Amino acid sequence: MQRAALFCVIPLLACRNEGAATSEDPDTSTGAPESSSSAESTTTGDEPPYEWPQESLFEAVDPIIGSGGVGYRVGTVNPGATVPFGMIKPGPDTGVGAAQLPDMNCTGYHYDQTHVWGFSHSRVNGMGVPDYGAVLVTPTLGIDADKITRGGARSSFDHDGEQSSAGYYAVDLVDVGVHAELTATTRVALHRYTWDAATDDATVIFDLGYGPADGSSSASSVEIDPDAGTIRGMTTVVGGYSERFGGVPTYFAARTSKPFARHGVWDDAAVLAEGTATMAGQSIGGWLGFELEPGDTTVELALAISYVSIEQAEANLAADADGFDFDGTRAAAEQAWDAELHRVRVAGGTDDERRMLYTALYHAFLAPTIFTEADGSYRGFDDAVHDAGGATYYSDFSLWDTYRTLHPLFNLVQRDRQGEMMASLVRMAADGGDLPKWPLAFGYTDGMVGTSADIVLADAVLAEIPGFDADAAYAAARLHATEPRDNDGRADIEGYIARGWVSTDVASAAVSNTLEFSLADRALSEMARKLGETEDAQMFKIRAEGWRKLYEPDVGFIIGRRADASYVLEGFDSETWLDIYAEGTAWHYLWAVPHDALGLAAMMGGAPFARDRLAEYMQMSADYLIGPEFNPNDQVPYYWHANEPSLHDAYLFTEWGDPASTQQWVDWARREHYGTGADGLPGNDDAGTMSAWYVWSTIGLYPQPGVQRWWITAPVFERVELDMGDVDDDDRKLTIIADGAGPGMIYVAGASFDGEPLDGPVIEWDTIRRGGTLRLELQDTPSEFGVE
């Protein structure tokens, strides 16, 4: 096997970057600042100390934002309870009666639905494909054949009886008279169910065949121990992505605060077996019955999951929740969120802007997912159990999305965690043989196009992220960038190297693949240069310009080419989704070269013409969204903030000497596509990608992938402080000061860093790497700053 030559079994921490922190609890080795309990003073550069007020920032979070929406504007955010990056994410699963929909219930919940089916325990925030949803638990009254059918134990609810905050969720289940509450640790969900009145029919159902929308289980088992007051088992969840590698075996162990008086199970034929304690099959489950006395109608449930074994789930339960302290656990979850949210401090702005910012930051800190068990082990991409070596191992990387906004944010404000995340990607390559495109749990999904791990790893190396082996990361990325691979490799890689493009004869979404590979190659060029691989740096730099061969000047778009070099002109329509593109139109992908914006302008005939076409495209989108043809169930053919390829488009104006247009359109997108309601996200949040865009846009920076460079726009806050601390420099902060920031003040008239003027609205890593102060001059009319 070639793998052995490139990948040894390496520790998750440190090879090139030594000295990264470790701790006895791998989940706390993140450099998280303690939340502020009193006013604190910070100083950056030559600025005088600034007194930050005492704030409980978790109180600004509203998890309902993005939990609704219609059509392509469904946020697929679940408002359940969790801790930052938690393995377990207990939350409500809803439906309309006994029905769920694939586009609305990807993560279980939709705000506009009428019934709560129960509470499942695994999900990826904002995912656009239904998956996970392990162990649906439902409190109810009684048990019968109807209740064990899909959605059969549902209860109606209304939002007046619903509460959601960072680390806590509660809802009144109207039909059965139960007030249900959830909170969590890293691996344990605590449920607290309070029935309205004393009853002998209080029942808690465990549905092991459930998966959101069209999800299911391929193999499950359950075992009830009435003497110990426990229920345990496993389910192999099979969803839209996990079905590609056989599903995700998920083990659980639970105990109750009260002894149960009755119990039973059901089988694949939905036949109840009261008094039976074990069952195995596919769509099976178990139930517990309680006799509740007047004044004592509350039952608590502590449930842990594991991806290793039932015994490990029991160990996780003992480690994370040795008892029943719901309120204490909730307080600890809130404290954990407060500490993480304090990585970004802001002064100024409206209450709604602060609420939206901290909710966006909350969403950004939900994924990737911690996959380290309480004993420090994890299940790898080789299906074996490994020791994480004292570090935290993560999975669930929505890389095609998150390389654009989320991981660049982590490079600034989650630097130690980012190191462990990058180490996890390197470990996946070591365990499974290749870097993944979209790793879910411990499987290759081949999700989306491109090889976005290359960009994420390169950015981390360029940002000097500690705690992972940069050489091993480069070796893994170079492998699938230079030869065919079995797992999540580059489509038509040999043809791409020879011709400069992916042929439409060989692969679908050939244009999108070409563009993504070009961007990845530019990132690899920068990574190679940083690591001293000069020949590779030049090779990848040349390859990064191969996309230019797809620009067809007569039609004025980047279109597909066959292996014989002929263009695919038949049936071409710039406003229609075609199979040469991934989730987009020719208009969307015309701008998908942020690494070569000047090259694109040259292909178009120069920067003035490129600016005009980009302005036309943006204006067509603005007009379309308020016009009679707009339907949220239809794809938007022009600038489309609901999907990732468009996210950077407005910033290209700055590359072409018109930063005022960037600032105008970023302000428009921020106002048009985000809000404070359940429909407050522009589309699927995609593991925090859309939320991270909002964070960037409100603080006045936006990352250019693969080069560690940021475009500068007007923040909505007068002062922003980013905690860039890591194991190498725990006191590093980046401060952004924009006196007079507020409505209408959207144009940047000047900028300086630590007192030194900047030439234009762009700043690079070498400037901010030690922290400091970026001071912006704002005005309400376009300025000449950065104009070319």
C-alpha positions in Angstrom: 0.0 0.0 0.0 1.2 3.5 -0.8 -0.4 4.9 2.3 2.4 3.6 4.5 5.0 5.6 2.7 3.2 8.8 3.3 1.4 8.4 6.5 2.6 6.9 9.7 0.3 6.6 12.7 1.0 10.0 14.0 -0.1 11.7 17.2 -2.8 14.3 16.8 -0.7 17.0 18.4 2.4 18.5 17.0 5.1 17.6 14.6 6.0 20.8 12.9 4.2 22.9 15.6 5.5 21.7 18.9 4.3 22.7 22.4 0.6 22.6 21.8 -1.4 22.4 25.0 -2.8 19.1 26.3 -4.9 18.3 29.3 -6.4 15.4 31.1 -9.8 16.3 29.6 -9.2 16.5 25.9 -12.3 18.7 25.4 -10.9 21.5 27.5 -7.6 21.8 25.7 -8.9 24.8 23.6 -7.5 27.9 25.2 -11.1 29.1 25.9 -11.2 32.3 27.9 -13.2 32.3 31.1 -16.4 34.3 30.8 -16.3 37.8 32.2 -17.7 38.2 35.7 -16.6 41.8 36.0 -15.5 44.6 33.8 -12.2 43.9 32.1 -9.6 46.1 30.5 -7.7 45.4 27.3 -5.0 47.2 25.4 -3.8 46.7 21.8 -1.1 48.6 20.0 -0.8 52.2 21.2 -4.5 52.4 22.1 -5.4 53.3 25.7 -7.0 50.6 27.8 -10.7 49.9 27.0 -13.0 48.9 29.8 -15.4 46.2 28.6 -18.6 45.9 30.6 -19.7 42.8 32.5 -21.8 40.8 30.1 -23.4 37.3 30.0 -23.1 37.0 26.2 -25.0 33.7 26.1 -28.1 35.6 26.9 -27.8 37.4 23.5 -28.2 34.1 21.7 -31.5 33.1 20.0 -31.3 29.6 18.6 -34.7 30.0 17.0 -33.1 32.2 14.3 -32.7 30.1 11.2 -34.9 27.2 12.4 -37.6 28.0 9.8 -37.8 29.5 6.3 -39.4 28.4 3.1 -38.0 26.7 0.0 -34.4 27.4 -0.5 -34.4 29.8 2.5 -34.8 26.9 5.0 -32.0 27.3 7.5 -32.2 23.7 8.8 -31.1 24.9 12.3 -32.2 22.9 15.3 -32.9 25.0 18.4 -32.1 22.1 20.8 -29.6 22.1 23.7 -25.9 21.6 23.2 -22.5 22.8 24.3 -19.9 24.2 21.9 -19.0 21.5 19.3 -20.7 18.9 21.5 -20.8 15.2 20.5 -24.4 15.0 21.6 -27.0 17.5 20.4 -30.4 16.8 21.9 -33.2 18.7 20.2 -36.8 18.5 19.0 -37.9 16.6 15.9 -41.1 18.0 14.4 -43.5 17.2 11.7 -46.9 18.1 10.3 -49.0 15.3 11.8 -47.2 12.1 10.9 -45.3 13.6 7.9 -41.8 15.1 7.6 -40.2 16.6 4.5 -36.6 16.1 3.2 -36.0 19.8 2.6 -37.5 20.9 5.9 -36.4 18.2 8.4 -32.8 17.7 7.6 -31.9 18.2 11.2 -35.2 17.2 12.6 -36.9 20.5 13.4 -38.8 23.1 11.4 -40.4 26.1 13.1 -43.6 26.1 11.0 -44.5 22.5 11.7 -47.3 21.6 14.2 -46.2 18.6 16.1 -43.2 17.4 18.2 -42.4 13.8 17.5 -39.8 13.6 20.2 -36.1 14.5 20.9 -33.2 12.9 19.0 -29.5 13.2 19.9 -27.3 13.7 16.9 -27.2 16.2 14.0 -25.1 18.7 12.0 -26.2 22.3 12.3 -27.7 23.6 9.0 -27.1 20.4 7.1 -28.8 20.3 3.7 -29.2 16.5 3.6 -31.3 14.6 6.2 -29.1 12.5 8.4 -28.2 11.4 12.0 -31.2 11.8 14.4 -30.1 8.9 16.7 -32.4 7.6 19.5 -35.7 9.5 19.3 -37.0 9.8 22.9 -40.7 10.9 23.4 -42.5 11.4 26.7 -46.2 10.6 26.5 -49.2 8.9 28.2 -49.6 5.2 27.8 -48.4 2.9 25.1 -50.2 1.2 22.2 -49.7 0.1 18.7 -50.3 3.5 17.2 -47.7 5.2 19.4 -44.9 3.0 18.1 -45.5 3.9 14.4 -43.5 6.6 12.8 -44.5 9.9 14.4 -47.2 8.1 16.3 -46.3 9.5 19.8 -46.3 13.1 18.5 -47.9 15.9 20.4 -49.0 19.3 19.2 -47.2 22.4 20.5 -47.1 26.1 20.0 -44.3 28.6 20.2 -45.8 30.4 23.3 -44.9 27.2 25.2 -41.4 26.9 23.7 -38.1 28.3 25.0 -34.7 28.1 23.5 -31.4 29.5 24.6 -27.7 28.6 24.6 -27.5 25.2 26.3 -31.2 24.8 27.0 -34.5 24.0 25.3 -38.0 23.5 26.6 -41.4 22.9 25.1 -45.0 22.2 26.3 -46.3 19.0 24.7 -50.0 20.0 24.7 -51.7 16.8 23.8 -50.1 14.8 26.6 -49.6 17.5 29.2 -45.9 17.3 29.5 -43.4 20.1 30.0 -40.2 18.8 28.4 -36.7 20.3 29.0 -33.3 19.6 27.6 -29.7 20.5 28.5 -26.4 18.8 27.8 -22.7 18.1 28.5 -20.3 17.1 25.7 -21.6 13.6 25.5 -24.7 13.4 27.7 -28.2 14.8 27.2 -30.3 15.5 30.3 -34.0 15.4 29.8 -36.5 16.6 32.4 -40.1 15.7 31.9 -42.9 17.1 34.1 -46.4 15.8 33.6 -49.3 18.2 34.4 -50.8 15.8 36.9 -50.3 12.6 38.8 -50.7 9.6 36.5 -50.0 5.8 36.3 -49.6 6.2 32.5 -46.4 8.3 32.3 -44.4 6.7 29.5 -41.0 7.4 27.8 -40.5 5.9 24.4 -37.2 5.1 22.7 -37.5 4.8 19.0 -34.4 3.3 17.5 -35.7 3.1 13.9 -36.1 6.8 13.5 -34.2 9.1 11.2 -35.2 12.6 10.1 -37.3 12.8 6.9 -36.6 9.7 4.9 -33.8 8.4 7.3 -33.9 5.1 9.1 -31.9 2.5 10.9 -30.3 -0.6 9.3 -29.6 -2.4 12.6 -30.6 -1.7 16.2 -30.8 -3.4 19.6 -32.2 -2.5 23.0 -31.7 -3.9 26.5 -33.7 -2.8 29.5 -32.6 -3.5 33.1 -35.5 -2.7 35.5 -33.4 -3.5 38.6 -30.7 -1.0 37.6 -33.1 1.5 36.1 -31.3 1.7 32.8 -31.9 1.2 29.1 -29.1 0.8 26.6 -28.6 -0.2 23.0 -27.5 0.9 19.6 -28.9 2.1 16.3 -27.2 2.3 12.9 -28.6 5.6 11.5 -28.8 5.7 7.7 -29.4 9.1 6.1 -28.7 10.9 2.9 -24.9 11.0 3.4 -24.3 8.2 5.8 -26.0 5.6 3.5 -22.9 6.1 1.2 -20.7 4.2 3.7 -23.2 1.9 5.4 -24.6 4.2 8.2 -23.4 5.4 11.5 -23.5 2.9 14.4 -24.5 5.0 17.5 -24.5 3.4 20.9 -26.4 4.8 23.9 -26.9 4.2 27.6 -29.5 5.9 29.7 -30.8 5.9 33.3 -33.8 7.5 34.9 -34.2 9.4 38.1 -37.2 7.3 39.2 -37.7 3.6 39.0 -40.0 2.5 36.2 -43.0 0.3 37.0 -43.4 -1.2 33.6 -41.3 -1.7 30.5 -41.4 -3.3 27.1 -40.0 -3.4 23.6 -41.3 -3.7 20.0 -40.1 -5.5 17.0 -39.8 -4.7 13.2 -43.4 -5.6 12.7 -44.4 -3.0 15.4 -45.7 -5.7 17.7 -45.5 -4.7 21.4 -44.0 -7.1 23.9 -44.7 -5.7 27.4 -42.4 -7.0 30.0 -39.8 -8.1 27.5 -36.4 -6.5 28.1 -34.4 -7.1 24.9 -34.9 -6.8 21.2 -32.8 -6.6 18.0 -33.8 -5.7 14.4 -34.1 -2.5 12.3 -37.2 -0.5 13.3 -37.4 -1.5 16.9 -37.6 0.3 20.2 -38.3 0.2 23.9 -40.4 2.0 26.5 -40.5 2.7 30.2 -43.7 3.3 32.2 -43.8 5.4 35.5 -46.4 5.8 38.2 -46.3 9.4 39.3 -47.7 10.6 42.7 -49.3 14.0 43.3 -46.6 16.7 43.8 -43.9 14.5 42.3 -44.6 14.3 38.6 -41.1 14.9 37.2 -38.9 12.2 35.6 -35.3 13.0 34.6 -33.4 11.0 32.0 -29.6 11.1 31.5 -28.6 9.7 28.1 -25.1 9.3 26.7 -24.0 8.4 23.2 -20.8 6.8 21.9 -19.5 5.9 18.5 -17.3 3.1 20.0 -19.6 0.7 22.0 -22.4 0.4 24.5 -19.9 0.0 27.3 -18.2 3.3 26.2 -21.6 5.0 26.2 -22.0 3.9 29.8 -18.5 5.2 30.6 -19.4 8.5 28.9 -22.5 8.7 31.1 -20.5 8.1 34.2 -17.9 10.6 33.3 -20.1 13.4 32.1 -23.2 13.1 34.3 -22.7 11.1 37.6 -26.1 11.9 38.9 -29.1 14.1 38.1 -28.3 17.8 38.4 -30.3 19.3 35.5 -30.0 22.9 36.7 -26.3 22.6 37.5 -25.7 21.1 34.1 -27.7 23.9 32.4 -25.6 26.5 34.2 -22.4 24.7 33.2 -23.5 24.7 29.5 -24.3 28.4 29.7 -20.9 29.1 31.2 -19.3 27.1 28.4 -21.1 29.1 25.8 -20.3 32.4 27.6 -16.6 31.6 27.5 -16.6 30.8 23.8 -18.7 33.8 22.8 -16.3 36.1 24.7 -13.8 35.4 21.9 -15.6 38.2 20.0 -16.5 41.3 21.9 -18.3 44.3 20.4 -19.4 47.7 21.5 -22.1 49.7 19.7 -24.7 48.4 17.3 -28.4 47.9 18.0 -29.8 45.2 20.2 -30.9 43.3 17.1 -27.5 43.5 15.6 -25.9 42.1 18.8 -28.5 39.4 19.0 -27.9 38.4 15.4 -24.1 38.5 15.8 -23.9 36.3 18.9 -26.5 33.9 17.5 -24.4 33.6 14.3 -21.3 33.0 16.5 -23.3 30.4 18.4 -24.2 28.6 15.2 -20.6 28.8 14.0 -19.4 27.0 17.2 -21.8 24.0 16.7 -19.6 22.2 14.2 -17.4 20.3 13.5 -18.4 17.7 16.1 -16.3 16.3 19.0 -15.8 12.6 18.4 -13.4 11.8 21.2 -14.9 9.5 23.8 -14.5 10.3 27.6 -11.5 7.9 27.7 -9.8 9.8 24.8 -10.5 7.2 22.1 -12.3 7.6 18.8 -13.5 5.5 15.9 -11.4 6.1 12.8 -11.9 6.0 9.1 -10.5 2.5 9.2 -13.4 1.5 11.5 -10.9 0.8 14.3 -10.8 2.4 17.7 -7.7 4.7 18.2 -6.3 6.7 21.1 -6.4 10.4 20.3 -3.2 11.0 22.3 -4.7 13.5 24.7 -6.2 15.7 22.0 -9.7 16.2 20.9 -10.7 14.5 17.6 -13.4 16.1 15.5 -15.6 15.0 12.5 -18.5 16.4 10.5 -16.6 18.8 8.3 -18.9 20.4 5.7 -15.7 21.5 3.9 -17.1 22.7 0.5 -19.1 25.2 2.6 -16.9 25.9 5.6 -13.6 26.7 3.8 -15.1 30.0 2.7 -16.1 31.5 6.1 -16.1 29.2 9.1 -12.5 27.8 9.1 -11.1 31.3 8.3 -13.0 32.5 11.4 -11.5 29.7 13.5 -8.0 30.7 12.3 -8.5 33.9 14.2 -10.7 33.1 17.2 -10.5 29.3 17.7 -6.8 28.8 17.0 -6.1 25.9 19.3 -9.4 24.1 18.4 -8.6 24.8 14.7 -5.2 23.0 15.2 -7.0 20.0 16.6 -9.5 20.0 13.8 -6.7 20.1 11.2 -5.0 17.3 13.1 -8.2 15.4 12.8 -8.3 15.8 9.1 -4.7 14.5 8.9 -5.6 11.6 11.1 -8.5 10.7 8.7 -6.0 10.6 5.9 -3.7 8.4 8.0 -6.5 6.0 9.1 -8.6 5.9 5.9 -5.9 6.5 3.2 -7.1 9.8 1.9 -8.3 13.2 2.9 -12.0 13.5 2.9 -14.2 15.9 1.0 -17.1 16.0 3.5 -16.4 13.6 6.4 -19.4 12.5 8.4 -18.7 10.6 11.5 -16.1 8.1 10.3 -17.0 7.8 6.7 -16.2 9.2 3.3 -19.3 10.8 1.7 -17.8 12.2 -1.5 -20.0 15.2 -0.7 -20.0 18.1 -3.2 -17.2 18.9 -5.5 -13.5 20.0 -5.3 -11.1 19.0 -2.6 -11.7 21.7 0.0 -9.6 20.1 2.7 -6.6 21.4 0.7 -7.7 25.0 1.2 -8.6 24.6 4.9 -5.3 22.9 5.7 -3.3 25.5 3.6 -5.0 28.4 5.3 -4.2 26.9 8.7 -0.5 26.5 7.8 -0.4 30.1 6.4 -2.0 31.3 9.6 0.5 29.5 11.7 -2.1 27.4 13.6 -0.4 25.3 16.2 -1.0 21.7 17.1 -0.9 19.7 13.8 1.6 18.2 11.5 1.8 20.6 8.5 4.1 18.3 6.6 1.7 15.3 6.9 -1.2 17.6 5.9 0.7 18.7 2.8 1.6 15.1 1.9 -2.1 14.1 2.2 -3.3 17.0 0.1 -0.6 16.6 -2.5 -1.5 12.9 -2.9 -5.0 13.4 -4.2 -4.0 16.5 -6.1 -1.5 14.5 -8.2 -3.0 11.1 -8.8 -6.3 9.2 -8.8 -7.5 8.1 -5.4 -10.2 5.6 -4.2 -11.7 7.8 -1.5 -13.1 11.3 -2.3 -10.4 12.0 -4.9 -10.3 14.6 -7.7 -12.5 13.8 -10.6 -10.6 13.4 -13.9 -7.3 14.3 -12.1 -5.1 13.0 -14.9 -7.0 14.9 -17.6 -7.1 18.0 -15.4 -3.3 17.9 -15.0 -2.8 17.3 -18.7 -5.3 19.8 -20.1 -6.0 22.2 -17.3 -9.7 21.4 -16.9 -12.0 18.6 -15.9 -13.7 17.2 -19.0 -17.4 17.1 -19.3 -16.9 13.6 -21.0 -15.6 12.3 -17.7 -17.3 14.0 -14.8 -20.5 15.8 -13.9 -20.2 19.4 -12.6 -17.0 19.6 -14.6 -16.8 23.4 -14.6 -17.3 23.6 -10.9 -14.8 20.9 -10.3 -12.2 22.7 -12.4 -12.8 26.0 -10.6 -12.6 24.4 -7.1 -9.4 22.4 -8.1 -7.9 25.7 -9.4 -8.6 27.4 -6.1 -7.2 24.4 -4.2 -4.1 24.4 -6.3 -3.5 28.1 -5.5 -3.8 27.3 -1.8 -1.5 24.3 -2.2 1.0 26.6 -4.0 1.0 29.0 -1.0 1.2 26.0 1.4 4.1 24.5 -0.5 5.9 27.9 -0.5 5.5 28.2 3.2 6.9 24.7 3.8 9.9 25.2 1.5 8.6 23.0 -1.4 9.5 25.6 -4.1 9.1 23.3 -7.1 5.7 22.2 -6.0 4.8 25.8 -5.3 5.5 26.8 -8.9 3.7 23.7 -10.3 0.5 24.4 -8.3 0.6 28.1 -9.1 0.6 27.3 -12.8 -2.2 24.8 -12.4 -4.3 27.3 -10.6 -4.6 29.3 -13.8 -6.0 26.3 -15.8 -9.5 27.5 -15.3 -8.9 30.3 -17.8 -9.1 27.7 -20.6 -12.8 27.4 -19.9 -13.7 31.0 -20.5 -15.4 31.3 -23.8 -15.2 34.9 -25.0 -18.0 34.7 -27.5 -20.6 33.8 -24.8 -18.7 35.6 -22.0 -18.9 32.8 -19.4 -16.9 30.0 -18.0 -18.4 26.9 -19.6 -17.6 23.2 -20.1 -15.1 21.6 -22.5 -14.8 18.1 -23.7 -11.6 16.1 -23.7 -11.1 17.1 -27.4 -11.1 20.8 -26.3 -14.5 21.6 -27.9 -16.8 23.8 -25.8 -20.2 22.5 -24.7 -22.4 25.1 -26.3 -25.5 22.9 -27.0 -28.3 23.9 -24.7 -26.3 26.5 -22.9 -28.3 29.0 -20.8 -26.6 31.3 -18.4 -29.7 31.5 -16.1 -30.3 27.7 -15.7 -28.8 25.1 -13.5 -26.9 22.8 -15.9 -25.1 19.6 -15.1 -21.7 21.2 -15.8 -22.2 23.3 -12.7 -22.7 22.2 -9.0 -25.8 23.9 -7.6 -25.6 26.9 -9.7 -25.7 28.7 -13.0 -23.1 30.2 -15.4 -23.7 33.5 -13.7 -22.8 32.1 -10.3 -19.7 30.4 -11.5 -18.4 33.3 -13.6 -17.0 34.8 -10.3 -15.8 31.6 -8.7 -12.1 32.5 -9.0 -11.3 34.7 -6.0 -7.7 33.6 -6.2 -7.4 35.0 -9.7 -9.7 38.0 -9.9 -7.2 40.0 -12.0 -7.0 37.1 -14.4 -10.7 37.1 -14.7 -10.9 40.8 -15.4 -8.3 40.4 -18.1 -10.3 37.6 -19.7 -13.3 39.9 -19.7 -11.5 42.8 -21.3 -10.3 44.7 -18.3 -11.3 45.8 -14.8 -13.9 48.4 -15.9 -15.8 45.8 -17.9 -15.5 43.2 -15.2 -16.9 45.8 -12.7 -19.8 46.6 -15.0 -20.7 42.9 -15.4 -20.5 42.3 -11.7 -22.7 45.3 -11.0 -25.2 44.1 -13.6 -25.3 40.7 -11.9 -25.8 42.1 -8.4 -28.5 44.5 -9.6 -30.4 41.7 -11.4 -30.4 39.7 -8.2 -31.7 42.7 -6.2 -34.5 43.3 -8.7 -35.4 39.7 -9.0 -35.8 39.3 -5.2 -38.4 42.0 -5.1 -40.0 41.3 -8.5 -43.1 39.3 -9.4 -41.2 36.3 -10.6 -39.5 35.6 -7.3 -40.5 32.4 -5.6 -38.5 31.1 -2.6 -39.0 27.6 -3.9 -37.0 28.5 -7.1 -33.3 28.9 -7.5 -32.1 32.5 -8.0 -30.2 32.6 -11.3 -28.1 35.6 -10.3 -26.3 36.5 -7.0 -27.7 34.0 -4.6 -26.7 34.4 -1.0 -28.5 31.2 -0.1 -25.7 29.1 -1.6 -21.9 29.2 -1.1 -20.5 30.0 -4.6 -21.9 33.6 -4.4 -20.7 34.5 -0.9 -17.5 36.3 -2.0 -18.8 37.9 -5.1 -19.4 41.4 -3.9 -15.8 41.6 -2.6 -14.4 41.3 -6.1 -15.3 44.9 -6.7 -12.4 45.8 -4.3 -10.0 43.7 -6.3 -11.0 45.7 -9.4 -10.6 49.1 -7.8 -14.1 49.8 -6.7 -14.3 49.2 -2.9 -17.4 51.4 -2.5 -19.4 48.9 -4.5 -18.2 46.1 -2.3 -19.3 48.1 0.7 -22.7 48.9 -0.7 -23.5 45.4 -1.7 -22.2 43.8 1.5 -24.5 46.1 3.4 -27.4 45.1 1.2 -26.7 41.4 1.6 -26.4 41.8 5.3 -29.8 43.5 5.5 -31.6 41.6 2.8 -30.7 38.1 3.8 -30.4 38.0 7.6 -32.9 38.7 10.3 -34.1 38.0 13.8 -36.9 35.5 13.0 -37.1 31.8 12.4 -36.5 32.7 8.7 -33.4 34.8 9.6 -30.9 32.9 7.6 -30.6 33.0 3.8 -30.7 29.3 3.4 -29.1 26.1 4.8 -26.6 27.2 7.4 -24.3 24.4 6.3 -22.4 23.8 9.5 -22.3 27.5 10.3 -21.1 28.8 6.9 -23.9 31.4 6.4 -23.7 32.4 10.1 -19.9 32.9 9.8 -20.5 35.1 6.7 -22.7 37.4 8.9 -20.0 37.5 11.6 -17.4 38.6 9.1 -19.7 41.2 7.5 -20.6 42.9 10.7 -17.0 43.1 12.1 -15.7 44.6 8.8 -13.4 41.9 7.4 -13.9 39.0 4.9 -11.3 36.3 4.2 -9.9 35.5 0.8 -9.4 31.7 0.8 -6.0 30.2 0.4 -3.9 33.3 0.8 -4.5 34.7 4.3 -5.7 38.1 3.2 -8.9 40.0 4.2 -11.0 42.5 2.4 -12.1 45.4 4.6 -15.6 46.8 4.8 -17.5 48.9 7.3 -18.4 47.1 10.5 -21.8 47.8 12.2 -20.1 48.1 15.6 -17.9 50.9 16.8 -15.4 48.5 18.4 -14.7 44.9 17.9 -12.1 42.7 19.8 -11.1 39.3 18.5 -9.3 36.9 20.9 -6.5 35.4 18.7 -4.9 33.7 21.7 -3.5 30.2 21.3 -1.0 28.0 23.1 1.9 30.0 21.6 0.5 33.5 22.5 -2.4 33.5 24.8 -2.7 37.3 25.0 -3.0 38.2 21.3 -6.0 40.3 20.3 -7.1 42.1 17.2 -9.1 45.3 17.8 -11.1 47.0 15.1 -12.2 50.6 15.8 -14.7 52.3 13.6 -15.8 55.6 15.3 -19.3 56.6 14.2 -20.3 53.2 12.9 -24.0 52.9 12.4 -26.8 53.1 9.9 -25.7 54.6 6.6 -22.0 54.7 7.5 -21.1 51.9 5.1 -18.1 53.4 3.2 -14.5 53.1 4.3 -12.6 56.4 3.8 -9.3 55.3 5.3 -7.6 52.7 7.4 -4.5 52.3 9.6 -3.0 49.4 11.5 -1.2 50.3 14.8 -1.0 53.9 13.4 0.5 53.0 10.0 -1.8 53.9 7.1 -3.0 51.2 4.8 -2.9 51.7 1.0 -6.4 50.3 0.5 -9.1 48.2 2.1 -7.1 45.0 2.3 -5.0 43.6 5.1 -2.8 40.5 5.3 -1.7 37.9 7.9 1.8 39.2 8.2 0.3 42.5 9.4 -2.1 41.2 12.0 -0.3 38.0 13.1 0.7 39.5 16.5 -2.6 41.3 17.0 -3.0 45.1 17.1 -5.5 47.7 16.2 -7.2 48.3 12.9 -8.7 51.8 12.9 -11.2 52.6 10.2 -12.6 56.0 9.0 -16.2 55.7 7.9 -18.5 58.0 6.0 -22.0 57.8 4.4 -20.9 58.5 0.9 -18.4 56.7 -1.4 -14.8 57.6 -0.9 -11.6 57.5 -3.0 -9.9 55.1 -0.6 -8.7 52.1 -2.6 -10.1 53.4 -5.9 -8.0 52.5 -9.0 
